């Protein structure tokens, strides 16, 4: 793959990646909540996957806006 992209296209790709990671995080968090009562192991795995997508979002946010306050989910930063 030898495509050359300009800065604007790179920024668009990073933003799409952030949006996708946010969607995936949200889906895995919902799954974790729905599995909590019936499948604790599955809920833990889903929560781990959600945290992985959260980490992706944080890294991409730092690339786009270095040194800024980290993005929050629903206005509250979750520390785990």
Secondary structure, DSSP 8 states (H G I E B T S, - for coil): ------HHHHHHHHHHHHHHHHHHHHHHHHHHHHHTTT-HHHHHHHHHHHHHHHHHHHHHHHHHSTTS----BTTB----
